[in-house]
Amino acid sequence: MKSSFGIAVVGCGTVGNATAVLLLSEKDNYLKKTGKELKITALVDVNFDRAREEGLPETIFNEDLASVLSDEKVHLIVETVGGLTIARTIIEKALKAGKHVVTANKALLAHYGTELFALARKNGVSIGFEASCAGGIPIVRALVDGLLANNIEAIYGIVNGTSNFILTEMVEKGKTYAEALKMAQAEGLAEADPTLDVNGMDAAHKLTLLGSLAFGENIPLEDIPTEGIDGLDLFDVSMGNSLGYVLKLIALGRKTDKGLELAVKPVFLPDNHPLARVSGPFNAVSVYGSAVGHTMYYGRGAGGSPTASAVVSDILSIALGTWPALFSTLNIWPDRSEKAQLADSGESVHRHYLRFMIQDESGVVAEITAALAAKGISLNAFVQKESHKSNLVPVVITTHEAREKDISEAFEAITALPSVDNKTAVRLRIIDEHIESL
């Protein structure tokens, strides 16, 4: 026998409308697959112009959220409003009304997820958030269910499509950062204000959630060192490319003997690294498990339809009782786990790319190599380019593995040299493929 499951979508922007369209167009298919009749009872907003453009029926338009929350036939609220204020209020009201919630709001969950998860549990409901971390890629379900047999050792992700599109344009087509950003905005892949995408914060929001689930520890957002792509120079992107590296914005989490190492940073990947091949607006996440080894999840990280795919999958899982069972029983959720023990970032060991603009005079290179040697840092490659534009010439160095602390101190010593321009120096990590313990 079929059973009806009532849904209200709050917000009729890109994701809200796409979710409503998918629910209506595929309802017979979902019924056939699951025996559940997903019934969209309301689309809540104050302006329905975009919903009308999508051809959604006016019979579901509703401006009164309170009436929706009091409706016993509504079992689940989809929040697509976004932001940290109104969306939080909507979700809290829904949970207190005994409604399950599905959201793509990674910023809200990164800031207030612990409290909202606890509130859901208190009211006997659940929160689905697959769409919040990597668009249409089912990475949350993989961590919570598919990889449950594993001790997760590391997670590396390209989880911001805007940044990845910009870097792809810089790497493959030689565009400057400003040119690539303008193109991303023209193609609808970047907001008019792209700050959260290009400064790394969007990726940090996602790493907070993914890392907490992967490692079973509560990871506060403020504990993630975050650096974006907005300060990158095309020279370094091109130089790295010529040395066999591809620049990507990576969200990194890995276990060490001293705790979790976490970071969101632009890094160079060897061009044969699996994540180096992820181009354009696509996302990909590599997860390394103790039993399974390396697994990789790839797909569209944004857009109305891919995001709606994840939203509706959450709805189906909740309607079937699968997600509520995982939500109520597992101990990996941030509100049920201890605060993460973090490794000292200064002890992190990586190879590095260094670039300095130096005076074209004798003895400068010797001073630079001496500063590196003083910290026990050995060179892997050294390139000095001619410059015809000024008396400053670029020097590029790649190092063997060294502690972050030693690299930082050597970098400071070099930029303090009178013959080095301290305003243009660049330091980037080189991340090799993670070694499986399997």
VOVOBA-532289 format. One record per residue (C-alpha): residue in one letter; x, y, z. Coordinates in steps of 0.5 Angstrom, whole numbers, plus 2048, in hexadecimal, padded with zeros to 3 digits. Example, Ala and Ser with C-alpha at 12.3 -4.5 7.8 and 13.67 -1.06 7.14 Angstrom:
residues 2
{residu=A	X=819	Y=7F7	Z=810} $
{residu=S	X=81B	Y=7FE	Z=80E} $
end
This chain:
residues 438
{residu=M	X=800	Y=800	Z=800} $
{residu=K	X=802	Y=807	Z=7FE} $
{residu=S	X=803	Y=80C	Z=804} $
{residu=S	X=803	Y=813	Z=803} $
{residu=F	X=809	Y=818	Z=806} $
{residu=G	X=808	Y=81F	Z=806} $
{residu=I	X=80D	Y=824	Z=804} $
{residu=A	X=80D	Y=82C	Z=804} $
{residu=V	X=813	Y=830	Z=801} $
{residu=V	X=815	Y=836	Z=804} $
{residu=G	X=818	Y=83B	Z=7FF} $
{residu=C	X=817	Y=83B	Z=7F7} $
{residu=G	X=81E	Y=83D	Z=7F5} $
{residu=T	X=822	Y=838	Z=7F1} $
{residu=V	X=822	Y=832	Z=7F5} $
{residu=G	X=81B	Y=833	Z=7F8} $
{residu=N	X=818	Y=833	Z=7F1} $
{residu=A	X=81D	Y=82E	Z=7EE} $
{residu=T	X=81B	Y=829	Z=7F4} $
{residu=A	X=813	Y=82B	Z=7F3} $
{residu=V	X=814	Y=829	Z=7EC} $
{residu=L	X=817	Y=823	Z=7ED} $
{residu=L	X=812	Y=821	Z=7F2} $
{residu=L	X=80D	Y=822	Z=7EE} $
{residu=S	X=810	Y=81F	Z=7E7} $
{residu=E	X=812	Y=819	Z=7EA} $
{residu=K	X=80D	Y=817	Z=7F0} $
{residu=D	X=80A	Y=811	Z=7EC} $
{residu=N	X=811	Y=80E	Z=7EB} $
{residu=Y	X=813	Y=80F	Z=7F3} $
{residu=L	X=80C	Y=80C	Z=7F4} $
{residu=K	X=80E	Y=806	Z=7F0} $
{residu=K	X=815	Y=805	Z=7F3} $
{residu=T	X=813	Y=806	Z=7FB} $
{residu=G	X=80C	Y=806	Z=7FC} $
{residu=K	X=80C	Y=80D	Z=7FE} $
{residu=E	X=808	Y=812	Z=7FB} $
{residu=L	X=80C	Y=819	Z=7FC} $
{residu=K	X=807	Y=81E	Z=7FC} $
{residu=I	X=809	Y=825	Z=7FC} $
{residu=T	X=803	Y=829	Z=800} $
{residu=A	X=806	Y=830	Z=800} $
{residu=L	X=80C	Y=834	Z=7FD} $
{residu=V	X=80D	Y=83A	Z=802} $
{residu=D	X=80F	Y=841	Z=800} $
{residu=V	X=80D	Y=848	Z=7FF} $
{residu=N	X=80E	Y=849	Z=7F8} $
{residu=F	X=80D	Y=843	Z=7F3} $
{residu=D	X=80F	Y=846	Z=7EC} $
{residu=R	X=815	Y=841	Z=7EB} $
{residu=A	X=810	Y=83C	Z=7ED} $
{residu=R	X=80B	Y=83E	Z=7E8} $
{residu=E	X=811	Y=83E	Z=7E3} $
{residu=E	X=812	Y=837	Z=7E4} $
{residu=G	X=80B	Y=835	Z=7E3} $
{residu=L	X=80A	Y=833	Z=7EA} $
{residu=P	X=802	Y=832	Z=7EC} $
{residu=E	X=800	Y=838	Z=7F0} $
{residu=T	X=7FB	Y=834	Z=7F4} $
{residu=I	X=802	Y=832	Z=7F9} $
{residu=F	X=804	Y=839	Z=7FA} $
{residu=N	X=803	Y=83C	Z=801} $
{residu=E	X=806	Y=842	Z=804} $
{residu=D	X=804	Y=83F	Z=80B} $
{residu=L	X=809	Y=83B	Z=80E} $
{residu=A	X=806	Y=83A	Z=815} $
{residu=S	X=800	Y=837	Z=812} $
{residu=V	X=805	Y=832	Z=80E} $
{residu=L	X=808	Y=830	Z=815} $
{residu=S	X=802	Y=82F	Z=818} $
{residu=D	X=7FF	Y=82A	Z=813} $
{residu=E	X=7FF	Y=823	Z=815} $
{residu=K	X=800	Y=821	Z=80E} $
{residu=V	X=807	Y=824	Z=80D} $
{residu=H	X=80C	Y=820	Z=80F} $
{residu=L	X=812	Y=823	Z=80D} $
{residu=I	X=815	Y=82A	Z=80B} $
{residu=V	X=81A	Y=82C	Z=806} $
{residu=E	X=81E	Y=832	Z=808} $
{residu=T	X=821	Y=836	Z=802} $
{residu=V	X=821	Y=83D	Z=804} $
{residu=G	X=828	Y=83D	Z=806} $
{residu=G	X=82C	Y=841	Z=80B} $
{residu=L	X=82D	Y=841	Z=812} $
{residu=T	X=827	Y=845	Z=815} $
{residu=I	X=820	Y=843	Z=812} $
{residu=A	X=822	Y=83C	Z=810} $
{residu=R	X=824	Y=83B	Z=817} $
{residu=T	X=81D	Y=83D	Z=819} $
{residu=I	X=819	Y=839	Z=814} $
{residu=I	X=81D	Y=833	Z=816} $
{residu=E	X=81C	Y=834	Z=81D} $
{residu=K	X=815	Y=835	Z=81D} $
{residu=A	X=814	Y=82F	Z=818} $
{residu=L	X=818	Y=82A	Z=81D} $
{residu=K	X=814	Y=82C	Z=823} $
{residu=A	X=80E	Y=82B	Z=81F} $
{residu=G	X=810	Y=824	Z=81E} $
{residu=K	X=812	Y=824	Z=817} $
{residu=H	X=818	Y=821	Z=813} $
{residu=V	X=81C	Y=826	Z=810} $
{residu=V	X=821	Y=826	Z=809} $
{residu=T	X=825	Y=82C	Z=808} $
{residu=A	X=82B	Y=82D	Z=803} $
{residu=N	X=82D	Y=833	Z=808} $
{residu=K	X=835	Y=831	Z=80A} $
{residu=A	X=836	Y=838	Z=80D} $
{residu=L	X=830	Y=837	Z=812} $
{residu=L	X=832	Y=830	Z=814} $
{residu=A	X=83A	Y=832	Z=814} $
{residu=H	X=838	Y=837	Z=819} $
{residu=Y	X=832	Y=834	Z=81D} $
{residu=G	X=832	Y=82D	Z=81B} $
{residu=T	X=833	Y=82A	Z=822} $
{residu=E	X=82E	Y=82E	Z=825} $
{residu=L	X=829	Y=82C	Z=81F} $
{residu=F	X=82A	Y=825	Z=81F} $
{residu=A	X=829	Y=825	Z=827} $
{residu=L	X=823	Y=828	Z=826} $
{residu=A	X=820	Y=824	Z=820} $
{residu=R	X=822	Y=81E	Z=825} $
{residu=K	X=81E	Y=821	Z=82B} $
{residu=N	X=818	Y=821	Z=826} $
{residu=G	X=819	Y=81A	Z=823} $
{residu=V	X=81A	Y=81C	Z=81C} $
{residu=S	X=820	Y=81D	Z=818} $
{residu=I	X=824	Y=822	Z=813} $
{residu=G	X=826	Y=820	Z=80C} $
{residu=F	X=82C	Y=824	Z=809} $
{residu=E	X=82F	Y=820	Z=803} $
{residu=A	X=82E	Y=826	Z=7FF} $
{residu=S	X=832	Y=82A	Z=803} $
{residu=C	X=839	Y=827	Z=802} $
{residu=A	X=83A	Y=826	Z=7FB} $
{residu=G	X=834	Y=827	Z=7F7} $
{residu=G	X=831	Y=821	Z=7F4} $
{residu=I	X=837	Y=81C	Z=7F6} $
{residu=P	X=835	Y=817	Z=7FC} $
{residu=I	X=83B	Y=818	Z=800} $
{residu=V	X=837	Y=819	Z=807} $
{residu=R	X=833	Y=813	Z=806} $
{residu=A	X=83A	Y=80F	Z=804} $
{residu=L	X=83D	Y=812	Z=80A} $
{residu=V	X=837	Y=810	Z=80F} $
{residu=D	X=835	Y=809	Z=80C} $
{residu=G	X=839	Y=807	Z=806} $
{residu=L	X=840	Y=807	Z=809} $
{residu=L	X=83E	Y=806	Z=810} $
{residu=A	X=842	Y=800	Z=811} $
{residu=N	X=848	Y=804	Z=810} $
{residu=N	X=84D	Y=808	Z=814} $
{residu=I	X=84D	Y=80E	Z=810} $
{residu=E	X=855	Y=811	Z=810} $
{residu=A	X=854	Y=816	Z=80B} $
{residu=I	X=84F	Y=81B	Z=807} $
{residu=Y	X=852	Y=81F	Z=801} $
{residu=G	X=84C	Y=823	Z=7FD} $
{residu=I	X=84B	Y=828	Z=7F8} $
{residu=V	X=845	Y=82B	Z=7FA} $
{residu=N	X=844	Y=832	Z=7F7} $
{residu=G	X=842	Y=832	Z=7F0} $
{residu=T	X=843	Y=839	Z=7EF} $
{residu=S	X=84A	Y=839	Z=7F1} $
{residu=N	X=84B	Y=833	Z=7ED} $
{residu=F	X=849	Y=836	Z=7E7} $
{residu=I	X=84D	Y=83C	Z=7E8} $
{residu=L	X=853	Y=838	Z=7E9} $
{residu=T	X=852	Y=834	Z=7E3} $
{residu=E	X=851	Y=83A	Z=7DF} $
{residu=M	X=858	Y=83C	Z=7E2} $
{residu=V	X=85B	Y=836	Z=7E1} $
{residu=E	X=859	Y=833	Z=7DA} $
{residu=K	X=857	Y=83A	Z=7D7} $
{residu=G	X=85C	Y=83F	Z=7DA} $
{residu=K	X=857	Y=844	Z=7DC} $
{residu=T	X=859	Y=848	Z=7E2} $
{residu=Y	X=855	Y=847	Z=7E9} $
{residu=A	X=850	Y=84E	Z=7E7} $
{residu=E	X=84F	Y=84B	Z=7E0} $
{residu=A	X=84D	Y=844	Z=7E2} $
{residu=L	X=849	Y=847	Z=7E8} $
{residu=K	X=845	Y=84B	Z=7E3} $
{residu=M	X=844	Y=845	Z=7DE} $
{residu=A	X=841	Y=841	Z=7E4} $
{residu=Q	X=83C	Y=847	Z=7E6} $
{residu=A	X=83A	Y=848	Z=7DF} $
{residu=E	X=838	Y=840	Z=7DE} $
{residu=G	X=835	Y=840	Z=7E5} $
{residu=L	X=83A	Y=83C	Z=7E9} $
{residu=A	X=83C	Y=842	Z=7ED} $
{residu=E	X=837	Y=847	Z=7F1} $
{residu=A	X=838	Y=84E	Z=7F0} $
{residu=D	X=83B	Y=84E	Z=7F7} $
{residu=P	X=840	Y=848	Z=7F7} $
{residu=T	X=843	Y=849	Z=7FD} $
{residu=L	X=842	Y=842	Z=801} $
{residu=D	X=843	Y=83E	Z=7FB} $
{residu=V	X=84A	Y=841	Z=7F9} $
{residu=N	X=84D	Y=843	Z=800} $
{residu=G	X=84C	Y=83B	Z=802} $
{residu=M	X=846	Y=83C	Z=807} $
{residu=D	X=841	Y=838	Z=803} $
{residu=A	X=846	Y=832	Z=803} $
{residu=A	X=847	Y=833	Z=80A} $
{residu=H	X=840	Y=833	Z=80C} $
{residu=K	X=840	Y=82C	Z=808} $
{residu=L	X=846	Y=829	Z=80B} $
{residu=T	X=843	Y=82B	Z=812} $
{residu=L	X=83D	Y=826	Z=811} $
{residu=L	X=841	Y=821	Z=80D} $
{residu=G	X=847	Y=821	Z=812} $
{residu=S	X=842	Y=820	Z=818} $
{residu=L	X=83F	Y=81A	Z=814} $
{residu=A	X=845	Y=817	Z=811} $
{residu=F	X=849	Y=817	Z=818} $
{residu=G	X=843	Y=817	Z=81D} $
{residu=E	X=846	Y=81D	Z=820} $
{residu=N	X=843	Y=824	Z=821} $
{residu=I	X=847	Y=829	Z=81D} $
{residu=P	X=845	Y=830	Z=81E} $
{residu=L	X=845	Y=834	Z=818} $
{residu=E	X=84A	Y=839	Z=81B} $
{residu=D	X=84F	Y=833	Z=81C} $
{residu=I	X=850	Y=833	Z=815} $
{residu=P	X=856	Y=837	Z=812} $
{residu=T	X=853	Y=83A	Z=80C} $
{residu=E	X=856	Y=83D	Z=806} $
{residu=G	X=853	Y=83F	Z=7FF} $
{residu=I	X=855	Y=840	Z=7F8} $
{residu=D	X=854	Y=847	Z=7F7} $
{residu=G	X=85B	Y=849	Z=7F8} $
{residu=L	X=85E	Y=844	Z=7F3} $
{residu=D	X=862	Y=847	Z=7ED} $
{residu=L	X=862	Y=844	Z=7E6} $
{residu=F	X=86A	Y=843	Z=7E6} $
{residu=D	X=869	Y=83E	Z=7EC} $
{residu=V	X=864	Y=83A	Z=7E9} $
{residu=S	X=868	Y=83A	Z=7E2} $
{residu=M	X=86E	Y=839	Z=7E5} $
{residu=G	X=86B	Y=833	Z=7EA} $
{residu=N	X=868	Y=830	Z=7E3} $
{residu=S	X=86F	Y=830	Z=7E0} $
{residu=L	X=872	Y=82C	Z=7E6} $
{residu=G	X=86D	Y=827	Z=7E5} $
{residu=Y	X=868	Y=829	Z=7EA} $
{residu=V	X=860	Y=82C	Z=7EA} $
{residu=L	X=85E	Y=831	Z=7EF} $
{residu=K	X=857	Y=82F	Z=7F3} $
{residu=L	X=854	Y=832	Z=7F9} $
{residu=I	X=854	Y=82C	Z=7FD} $
{residu=A	X=850	Y=82A	Z=804} $
{residu=L	X=854	Y=826	Z=807} $
{residu=G	X=853	Y=821	Z=80E} $
{residu=R	X=858	Y=81C	Z=810} $
{residu=K	X=859	Y=818	Z=816} $
{residu=T	X=860	Y=818	Z=819} $
{residu=D	X=863	Y=816	Z=81F} $
{residu=K	X=862	Y=81C	Z=823} $
{residu=G	X=85B	Y=81E	Z=821} $
{residu=L	X=857	Y=820	Z=81A} $
{residu=E	X=85B	Y=824	Z=815} $
{residu=L	X=856	Y=829	Z=812} $
{residu=A	X=856	Y=82E	Z=80D} $
{residu=V	X=853	Y=832	Z=807} $
{residu=K	X=859	Y=834	Z=802} $
{residu=P	X=85B	Y=835	Z=7FB} $
{residu=V	X=860	Y=830	Z=7FA} $
{residu=F	X=864	Y=82D	Z=7F4} $
{residu=L	X=862	Y=826	Z=7F2} $
{residu=P	X=867	Y=821	Z=7EE} $
{residu=D	X=863	Y=821	Z=7E7} $
{residu=N	X=862	Y=81A	Z=7E8} $
{residu=H	X=85E	Y=81A	Z=7EE} $
{residu=P	X=857	Y=818	Z=7EE} $
{residu=L	X=854	Y=81F	Z=7F0} $
{residu=A	X=859	Y=823	Z=7EB} $
{residu=R	X=854	Y=820	Z=7E6} $
{residu=V	X=84E	Y=823	Z=7E8} $
{residu=S	X=84C	Y=829	Z=7E4} $
{residu=G	X=847	Y=82F	Z=7E3} $
{residu=P	X=842	Y=82F	Z=7E8} $
{residu=F	X=842	Y=828	Z=7EA} $
{residu=N	X=843	Y=826	Z=7F1} $
{residu=A	X=847	Y=81F	Z=7F4} $
{residu=V	X=848	Y=81D	Z=7FB} $
{residu=S	X=84E	Y=817	Z=7FC} $
{residu=V	X=84D	Y=813	Z=802} $
{residu=Y	X=852	Y=80E	Z=805} $
{residu=G	X=84F	Y=809	Z=809} $
{residu=S	X=853	Y=804	Z=80D} $
{residu=A	X=850	Y=7FE	Z=80A} $
{residu=V	X=84D	Y=800	Z=803} $
{residu=G	X=853	Y=805	Z=802} $
{residu=H	X=852	Y=80A	Z=7FD} $
{residu=T	X=84B	Y=80C	Z=7FB} $
{residu=M	X=849	Y=812	Z=7F6} $
{residu=Y	X=843	Y=816	Z=7F5} $
{residu=Y	X=842	Y=81A	Z=7EF} $
{residu=G	X=83C	Y=81E	Z=7EC} $
{residu=R	X=839	Y=825	Z=7EC} $
{residu=G	X=83A	Y=829	Z=7F2} $
{residu=A	X=835	Y=82E	Z=7F1} $
{residu=G	X=82F	Y=830	Z=7ED} $
{residu=G	X=827	Y=830	Z=7EE} $
{residu=S	X=826	Y=829	Z=7EB} $
{residu=P	X=82C	Y=825	Z=7EE} $
{residu=T	X=82B	Y=828	Z=7F5} $
{residu=A	X=823	Y=826	Z=7F4} $
{residu=S	X=826	Y=81F	Z=7F3} $
{residu=A	X=829	Y=81F	Z=7FA} $
{residu=V	X=823	Y=822	Z=7FD} $
{residu=V	X=81E	Y=81E	Z=7FA} $
{residu=S	X=823	Y=818	Z=7FC} $
{residu=D	X=823	Y=81A	Z=803} $
{residu=I	X=81B	Y=81B	Z=803} $
{residu=L	X=81A	Y=814	Z=800} $
{residu=S	X=81F	Y=811	Z=806} $
{residu=I	X=81B	Y=814	Z=80B} $
{residu=A	X=815	Y=812	Z=808} $
{residu=L	X=817	Y=80B	Z=808} $
{residu=G	X=81A	Y=80C	Z=80F} $
{residu=T	X=821	Y=80A	Z=80D} $
{residu=W	X=824	Y=811	Z=80F} $
{residu=P	X=820	Y=812	Z=816} $
{residu=A	X=823	Y=80B	Z=818} $
{residu=L	X=82A	Y=80D	Z=816} $
{residu=F	X=829	Y=814	Z=819} $
{residu=S	X=826	Y=811	Z=820} $
{residu=T	X=82B	Y=80C	Z=821} $
{residu=L	X=832	Y=80E	Z=81F} $
{residu=N	X=837	Y=811	Z=823} $
{residu=I	X=83B	Y=815	Z=81E} $
{residu=W	X=836	Y=81B	Z=81E} $
{residu=P	X=83A	Y=822	Z=820} $
{residu=D	X=835	Y=822	Z=826} $
{residu=R	X=837	Y=81B	Z=828} $
{residu=S	X=83E	Y=81B	Z=828} $
{residu=E	X=844	Y=81F	Z=82B} $
{residu=K	X=847	Y=825	Z=829} $
{residu=A	X=84D	Y=823	Z=824} $
{residu=Q	X=854	Y=822	Z=826} $
{residu=L	X=858	Y=826	Z=821} $
{residu=A	X=85F	Y=825	Z=81F} $
{residu=D	X=864	Y=82B	Z=820} $
{residu=S	X=864	Y=82E	Z=819} $
{residu=G	X=86B	Y=830	Z=819} $
{residu=E	X=86D	Y=829	Z=81A} $
{residu=S	X=869	Y=827	Z=813} $
{residu=V	X=86E	Y=824	Z=80E} $
{residu=H	X=86D	Y=826	Z=807} $
{residu=R	X=871	Y=828	Z=801} $
{residu=H	X=871	Y=82F	Z=7FF} $
{residu=Y	X=871	Y=834	Z=7F9} $
{residu=L	X=875	Y=83B	Z=7FA} $
{residu=R	X=875	Y=841	Z=7F6} $
{residu=F	X=879	Y=847	Z=7F7} $
{residu=M	X=87A	Y=84D	Z=7F3} $
{residu=I	X=882	Y=84F	Z=7F4} $
{residu=Q	X=887	Y=854	Z=7F2} $
{residu=D	X=88B	Y=852	Z=7EC} $
{residu=E	X=892	Y=852	Z=7F0} $
{residu=S	X=897	Y=84D	Z=7F2} $
{residu=G	X=896	Y=84A	Z=7F9} $
{residu=V	X=88F	Y=84A	Z=7FA} $
{residu=V	X=88D	Y=843	Z=7F8} $
{residu=A	X=893	Y=841	Z=7FC} $
{residu=E	X=88F	Y=844	Z=802} $
{residu=I	X=889	Y=841	Z=800} $
{residu=T	X=88B	Y=83A	Z=800} $
{residu=A	X=88F	Y=83B	Z=807} $
{residu=A	X=889	Y=83D	Z=80A} $
{residu=L	X=885	Y=837	Z=808} $
{residu=A	X=88B	Y=833	Z=80A} $
{residu=A	X=88B	Y=836	Z=811} $
{residu=K	X=885	Y=833	Z=812} $
{residu=G	X=887	Y=82C	Z=80F} $
{residu=I	X=882	Y=82D	Z=808} $
{residu=S	X=885	Y=82A	Z=802} $
{residu=L	X=884	Y=82C	Z=7FB} $
{residu=N	X=880	Y=828	Z=7F6} $
{residu=A	X=880	Y=82D	Z=7F0} $
{residu=F	X=883	Y=834	Z=7EF} $
{residu=V	X=881	Y=838	Z=7E9} $
{residu=Q	X=883	Y=83F	Z=7E8} $
{residu=K	X=880	Y=843	Z=7E3} $
{residu=E	X=882	Y=849	Z=7DF} $
{residu=S	X=87E	Y=850	Z=7E0} $
{residu=H	X=87E	Y=855	Z=7DB} $
{residu=K	X=879	Y=859	Z=7DE} $
{residu=S	X=87D	Y=85C	Z=7E4} $
{residu=N	X=883	Y=85A	Z=7E8} $
{residu=L	X=87F	Y=855	Z=7EC} $
{residu=V	X=880	Y=84E	Z=7EA} $
{residu=P	X=87B	Y=848	Z=7EC} $
{residu=V	X=87E	Y=842	Z=7EF} $
{residu=V	X=87A	Y=83C	Z=7F0} $
{residu=I	X=87C	Y=836	Z=7F5} $
{residu=T	X=879	Y=82F	Z=7F7} $
{residu=T	X=87B	Y=82C	Z=7FD} $
{residu=H	X=87B	Y=825	Z=800} $
{residu=E	X=877	Y=823	Z=806} $
{residu=A	X=878	Y=828	Z=80B} $
{residu=R	X=874	Y=82A	Z=812} $
{residu=E	X=86F	Y=830	Z=811} $
{residu=K	X=872	Y=834	Z=816} $
{residu=D	X=879	Y=833	Z=813} $
{residu=I	X=877	Y=835	Z=80C} $
{residu=S	X=873	Y=83B	Z=810} $
{residu=E	X=879	Y=83E	Z=813} $
{residu=A	X=87E	Y=83D	Z=80D} $
{residu=F	X=879	Y=841	Z=809} $
{residu=E	X=879	Y=846	Z=80E} $
{residu=A	X=880	Y=847	Z=80E} $
{residu=I	X=881	Y=847	Z=807} $
{residu=T	X=87B	Y=84C	Z=806} $
{residu=A	X=87F	Y=850	Z=80B} $
{residu=L	X=885	Y=851	Z=807} $
{residu=P	X=886	Y=858	Z=804} $
{residu=S	X=887	Y=855	Z=7FD} $
{residu=V	X=880	Y=851	Z=7FD} $
{residu=D	X=879	Y=854	Z=7FC} $
{residu=N	X=875	Y=852	Z=802} $
{residu=K	X=86F	Y=855	Z=7FF} $
{residu=T	X=86F	Y=850	Z=7F9} $
{residu=A	X=871	Y=849	Z=7FC} $
{residu=V	X=86D	Y=843	Z=7FB} $
{residu=R	X=86D	Y=83D	Z=7FF} $
{residu=L	X=868	Y=837	Z=7FD} $
{residu=R	X=868	Y=82F	Z=7FF} $
{residu=I	X=869	Y=82A	Z=7FB} $
{residu=I	X=865	Y=824	Z=7FD} $
{residu=D	X=867	Y=81D	Z=7FA} $
{residu=E	X=862	Y=817	Z=7FA} $
{residu=H	X=860	Y=815	Z=800} $
{residu=I	X=863	Y=80E	Z=802} $
{residu=E	X=85E	Y=808	Z=803} $
{residu=S	X=85F	Y=804	Z=80A} $
{residu=L	X=85C	Y=7FE	Z=806} $
end
